[in-house]
């Protein structure tokens, strides 16, 4: 998985109570675009460092 700042990260909920989460990549730790990513979540505006799992995908932003 590769991402750049401005891409959207979508994490699908894998359990019944877990909802899909979406956020914008606001920071990339490695020059090659590999994880981890600093993500600002759309549901609460908070930022967190994310190591995406197999239930996540990156949607390219406008470049």
N, CA, C and O atoms as CSV, one atom per row, in Angstrom:
chain,resi,resn,atom,element,x,y,z
A,1,UNK,N,N,0.850,-1.178,0.000
A,1,UNK,CA,C,0.000,0.000,0.000
A,1,UNK,C,C,0.886,1.228,0.000
A,1,UNK,O,O,1.859,1.308,0.750
A,2,UNK,N,N,0.545,2.179,-0.843
A,2,UNK,CA,C,1.263,3.448,-0.941
A,2,UNK,C,C,0.254,4.591,-0.874
A,2,UNK,O,O,-0.857,4.480,-1.393
A,3,UNK,N,N,0.646,5.678,-0.238
A,3,UNK,CA,C,-0.236,6.839,-0.128
A,3,UNK,C,C,0.602,8.115,-0.154
A,3,UNK,O,O,1.807,8.099,0.096
A,4,UNK,N,N,-0.067,9.204,-0.461
A,4,UNK,CA,C,0.526,10.530,-0.370
A,4,UNK,C,C,-0.444,11.430,0.386
A,4,UNK,O,O,-1.623,11.111,0.535
A,5,UNK,N,N,0.069,12.545,0.853
A,5,UNK,CA,C,-0.779,13.508,1.563
A,5,UNK,C,C,-1.915,13.923,0.640
A,5,UNK,O,O,-1.695,14.250,-0.526
A,6,UNK,N,N,-3.136,13.906,1.176
A,6,UNK,CA,C,-4.327,14.263,0.410
A,6,UNK,C,C,-5.142,13.071,-0.042
A,6,UNK,O,O,-6.298,13.219,-0.440
A,7,UNK,N,N,-4.547,11.884,0.016
A,7,UNK,CA,C,-5.306,10.674,-0.310
A,7,UNK,C,C,-6.304,10.382,0.798
A,7,UNK,O,O,-6.167,10.869,1.920
A,8,UNK,N,N,-7.298,9.591,0.473
A,8,UNK,CA,C,-8.290,9.180,1.459
A,8,UNK,C,C,-8.006,7.740,1.875
A,8,UNK,O,O,-7.743,6.886,1.028
A,9,UNK,N,N,-8.057,7.475,3.164
A,9,UNK,CA,C,-7.911,6.122,3.686
A,9,UNK,C,C,-9.281,5.646,4.126
A,9,UNK,O,O,-9.952,6.313,4.914
A,10,UNK,N,N,-9.699,4.498,3.623
A,10,UNK,CA,C,-10.983,3.902,3.986
A,10,UNK,C,C,-10.707,2.576,4.670
A,10,UNK,O,O,-10.021,1.712,4.124
A,11,UNK,N,N,-11.246,2.425,5.865
A,11,UNK,CA,C,-11.100,1.186,6.625
A,11,UNK,C,C,-12.491,0.608,6.797
A,11,UNK,O,O,-13.354,1.213,7.433
A,12,UNK,N,N,-12.700,-0.558,6.228
A,12,UNK,CA,C,-14.000,-1.229,6.329
A,12,UNK,C,C,-14.125,-1.889,7.694
A,12,UNK,O,O,-13.176,-2.513,8.168
A,13,UNK,N,N,-15.278,-1.760,8.326
A,13,UNK,CA,C,-15.520,-2.410,9.607
A,13,UNK,C,C,-15.571,-3.918,9.420
A,13,UNK,O,O,-16.236,-4.412,8.509
A,14,UNK,N,N,-14.874,-4.647,10.277
A,14,UNK,CA,C,-14.845,-6.102,10.154
A,14,UNK,C,C,-15.752,-6.790,11.166
A,14,UNK,O,O,-15.965,-8.000,11.086
A,15,UNK,N,N,-16.281,-6.035,12.107
A,15,UNK,CA,C,-17.174,-6.581,13.121
A,15,UNK,C,C,-18.509,-5.862,13.040
A,15,UNK,O,O,-18.581,-4.747,12.523
A,16,UNK,N,N,-19.554,-6.477,13.538
A,16,UNK,CA,C,-20.898,-5.920,13.447
A,16,UNK,C,C,-21.042,-4.508,13.964
A,16,UNK,O,O,-21.713,-3.688,13.337
A,17,UNK,N,N,-20.428,-4.205,15.089
A,17,UNK,CA,C,-20.588,-2.880,15.697
A,17,UNK,C,C,-19.623,-1.849,15.106
A,17,UNK,O,O,-19.831,-0.645,15.260
A,18,UNK,N,N,-18.586,-2.312,14.442
A,18,UNK,CA,C,-17.606,-1.382,13.870
A,18,UNK,C,C,-18.097,-0.850,12.538
A,18,UNK,O,O,-18.459,-1.608,11.638
A,19,UNK,N,N,-18.099,0.453,12.434
A,19,UNK,CA,C,-18.533,1.092,11.194
A,19,UNK,C,C,-17.322,1.375,10.305
A,19,UNK,O,O,-16.181,1.395,10.766
A,20,UNK,N,N,-17.595,1.585,9.065
A,20,UNK,CA,C,-16.562,1.999,8.123
A,20,UNK,C,C,-16.021,3.348,8.566
A,20,UNK,O,O,-16.784,4.223,8.977
A,21,UNK,N,N,-14.711,3.520,8.484
A,21,UNK,CA,C,-14.094,4.805,8.831
A,21,UNK,C,C,-13.384,5.357,7.618
A,21,UNK,O,O,-12.784,4.624,6.833
A,22,UNK,N,N,-13.468,6.663,7.485
A,22,UNK,CA,C,-12.794,7.347,6.390
A,22,UNK,C,C,-12.031,8.528,6.946
A,22,UNK,O,O,-12.478,9.205,7.872
A,23,UNK,N,N,-10.876,8.758,6.363
A,23,UNK,CA,C,-10.074,9.893,6.776
A,23,UNK,C,C,-9.140,10.320,5.670
A,23,UNK,O,O,-8.968,9.620,4.672
A,24,UNK,N,N,-8.535,11.488,5.862
A,24,UNK,CA,C,-7.573,12.008,4.902
A,24,UNK,C,C,-6.165,11.797,5.435
A,24,UNK,O,O,-5.896,12.014,6.616
A,25,UNK,N,N,-5.281,11.374,4.559
A,25,UNK,CA,C,-3.879,11.230,4.908
A,25,UNK,C,C,-3.291,12.637,4.990
A,25,UNK,O,O,-3.283,13.377,4.007
A,26,UNK,N,N,-2.802,12.992,6.174
A,26,UNK,CA,C,-2.228,14.324,6.382
A,26,UNK,C,C,-0.719,14.255,6.583
A,26,UNK,O,O,-0.048,15.286,6.638
A,27,UNK,N,N,-0.183,13.035,6.692
A,27,UNK,CA,C,1.256,12.861,6.843
A,27,UNK,C,C,1.675,11.470,6.434
A,27,UNK,O,O,0.978,10.492,6.704
A,28,UNK,N,N,2.823,11.387,5.780
A,28,UNK,CA,C,3.379,10.106,5.356
A,28,UNK,C,C,4.784,10.020,5.935
A,28,UNK,O,O,5.601,10.915,5.724
A,29,UNK,N,N,5.063,8.954,6.656
A,29,UNK,CA,C,6.333,8.812,7.359
A,29,UNK,C,C,7.511,8.480,6.448
A,29,UNK,O,O,8.643,8.858,6.747
A,30,UNK,N,N,7.265,7.779,5.341
A,30,UNK,CA,C,8.339,7.317,4.472
A,30,UNK,C,C,8.229,7.942,3.083
A,30,UNK,O,O,7.129,8.140,2.567
A,31,UNK,N,N,9.373,8.249,2.488
A,31,UNK,CA,C,9.401,8.887,1.173
A,31,UNK,C,C,8.777,8.034,0.082
A,31,UNK,O,O,8.296,8.569,-0.917
A,32,UNK,N,N,8.775,6.709,0.254
A,32,UNK,CA,C,8.195,5.829,-0.767
A,32,UNK,C,C,6.687,5.660,-0.629
A,32,UNK,O,O,6.077,4.929,-1.410
A,33,UNK,N,N,6.071,6.327,0.356
A,33,UNK,CA,C,4.618,6.276,0.526
A,33,UNK,C,C,4.104,5.087,1.306
A,33,UNK,O,O,2.895,4.861,1.364
A,34,UNK,N,N,4.999,4.325,1.906
A,34,UNK,CA,C,4.565,3.162,2.680
A,34,UNK,C,C,4.130,3.589,4.083
A,34,UNK,O,O,4.531,4.651,4.560
A,35,UNK,N,N,3.304,2.757,4.751
A,35,UNK,CA,C,2.818,3.087,6.095
A,35,UNK,C,C,3.975,3.209,7.086
A,35,UNK,O,O,5.073,2.707,6.844
A,36,UNK,N,N,3.710,3.883,8.204
A,36,UNK,CA,C,2.433,4.363,8.722
A,36,UNK,C,C,2.053,5.725,8.147
A,36,UNK,O,O,2.870,6.434,7.560
A,37,UNK,N,N,0.770,6.060,8.342
A,37,UNK,CA,C,0.223,7.331,7.869
A,37,UNK,C,C,-0.396,8.087,9.038
A,37,UNK,O,O,-0.972,7.491,9.948
A,38,UNK,N,N,-0.268,9.406,8.996
A,38,UNK,CA,C,-0.989,10.265,9.926
A,38,UNK,C,C,-2.317,10.565,9.247
A,38,UNK,O,O,-2.340,11.124,8.150
A,39,UNK,N,N,-3.420,10.201,9.888
A,39,UNK,CA,C,-4.741,10.316,9.275
A,39,UNK,C,C,-5.651,11.193,10.124
A,39,UNK,O,O,-5.704,11.038,11.344
A,40,UNK,N,N,-6.374,12.121,9.478
A,40,UNK,CA,C,-7.413,12.917,10.146
A,40,UNK,C,C,-8.748,12.282,9.790
A,40,UNK,O,O,-9.158,12.276,8.629
A,41,UNK,N,N,-9.418,11.748,10.804
A,41,UNK,CA,C,-10.672,11.022,10.597
A,41,UNK,C,C,-11.832,11.984,10.384
A,41,UNK,O,O,-11.947,13.005,11.062
A,42,UNK,N,N,-12.689,11.639,9.428
A,42,UNK,CA,C,-13.826,12.498,9.100
A,42,UNK,C,C,-14.907,12.481,10.174
A,42,UNK,O,O,-15.618,13.472,10.341
A,43,UNK,N,N,-15.045,11.376,10.906
A,43,UNK,CA,C,-16.141,11.268,11.875
A,43,UNK,C,C,-15.943,12.112,13.129
A,43,UNK,O,O,-16.917,12.512,13.767
A,44,UNK,N,N,-14.667,12.390,13.493
A,44,UNK,CA,C,-14.465,13.159,14.720
A,44,UNK,C,C,-13.372,14.223,14.601
A,44,UNK,O,O,-13.146,14.973,15.551
A,45,UNK,N,N,-12.691,14.304,13.456
A,45,UNK,CA,C,-11.668,15.316,13.248
A,45,UNK,C,C,-10.347,15.056,13.942
A,45,UNK,O,O,-9.424,15.863,13.833
A,46,UNK,N,N,-10.239,13.952,14.648
A,46,UNK,CA,C,-9.003,13.625,15.352
A,46,UNK,C,C,-7.992,13.027,14.394
A,46,UNK,O,O,-8.340,12.496,13.339
A,47,UNK,N,N,-6.724,13.127,14.792
A,47,UNK,CA,C,-5.649,12.543,14.002
A,47,UNK,C,C,-5.019,11.390,14.760
A,47,UNK,O,O,-4.920,11.406,15.987
A,48,UNK,N,N,-4.592,10.386,13.998
A,48,UNK,CA,C,-3.900,9.257,14.604
A,48,UNK,C,C,-2.917,8.665,13.614
A,48,UNK,O,O,-3.056,8.824,12.401
A,49,UNK,N,N,-1.914,7.975,14.159
A,49,UNK,CA,C,-0.935,7.274,13.356
A,49,UNK,C,C,-1.518,5.904,13.042
A,49,UNK,O,O,-1.921,5.174,13.947
A,50,UNK,N,N,-1.564,5.554,11.749
A,50,UNK,CA,C,-2.260,4.337,11.322
A,50,UNK,C,C,-1.314,3.436,10.536
A,50,UNK,O,O,-0.617,3.868,9.619
A,51,UNK,N,N,-1.320,2.174,10.930
A,51,UNK,CA,C,-0.680,1.108,10.163
A,51,UNK,C,C,-1.834,0.316,9.552
A,51,UNK,O,O,-2.376,-0.570,10.211
A,52,UNK,N,N,-2.224,0.611,8.308
A,52,UNK,CA,C,-3.413,-0.011,7.728
A,52,UNK,C,C,-3.283,-1.527,7.612
A,52,UNK,O,O,-2.220,-2.060,7.293
A,53,UNK,N,N,-4.394,-2.197,7.881
A,53,UNK,CA,C,-4.465,-3.643,7.752
A,53,UNK,C,C,-5.089,-4.043,6.430
A,53,UNK,O,O,-5.273,-3.205,5.546
A,54,UNK,N,N,-5.415,-5.326,6.289
A,54,UNK,CA,C,-5.974,-5.826,5.035
A,54,UNK,C,C,-7.383,-5.316,4.731
A,54,UNK,O,O,-7.864,-5.458,3.607
A,55,UNK,N,N,-8.045,-4.723,5.726
A,55,UNK,CA,C,-9.402,-4.193,5.528
A,55,UNK,C,C,-9.375,-2.718,5.106
A,55,UNK,O,O,-10.418,-2.064,5.083
A,56,UNK,N,N,-8.193,-2.192,4.773
A,56,UNK,CA,C,-8.064,-0.780,4.415
A,56,UNK,C,C,-7.650,-0.628,2.951
A,56,UNK,O,O,-7.019,-1.505,2.361
A,57,UNK,N,N,-8.035,0.524,2.391
A,57,UNK,CA,C,-7.606,0.847,1.030
A,57,UNK,C,C,-7.396,2.348,0.922
A,57,UNK,O,O,-7.981,3.134,1.667
A,58,UNK,N,N,-6.550,2.723,-0.022
A,58,UNK,CA,C,-6.243,4.131,-0.273
A,58,UNK,C,C,-6.924,4.551,-1.553
A,58,UNK,O,O,-6.817,3.873,-2.574
A,59,UNK,N,N,-7.629,5.676,-1.500
A,59,UNK,CA,C,-8.250,6.269,-2.683
A,59,UNK,C,C,-7.460,7.530,-2.990
A,59,UNK,O,O,-7.403,8.442,-2.166
A,60,UNK,N,N,-6.850,7.590,-4.168
A,60,UNK,CA,C,-6.033,8.767,-4.497
A,60,UNK,C,C,-6.828,10.071,-4.448
A,60,UNK,O,O,-7.980,10.136,-4.876
A,61,UNK,N,N,-6.188,11.092,-3.921
A,61,UNK,CA,C,-6.784,12.425,-3.902
A,61,UNK,C,C,-6.498,13.123,-5.210
A,61,UNK,O,O,-5.872,12.550,-6.101
A,62,UNK,N,N,-6.949,14.349,-5.331
A,62,UNK,CA,C,-6.700,15.138,-6.548
A,62,UNK,C,C,-5.255,15.608,-6.546
A,62,UNK,O,O,-4.777,16.194,-5.574
A,63,UNK,N,N,-4.583,15.349,-7.626
A,63,UNK,CA,C,-3.170,15.760,-7.709
A,63,UNK,C,C,-2.977,16.691,-8.872
A,63,UNK,O,O,-1.862,17.151,-9.117
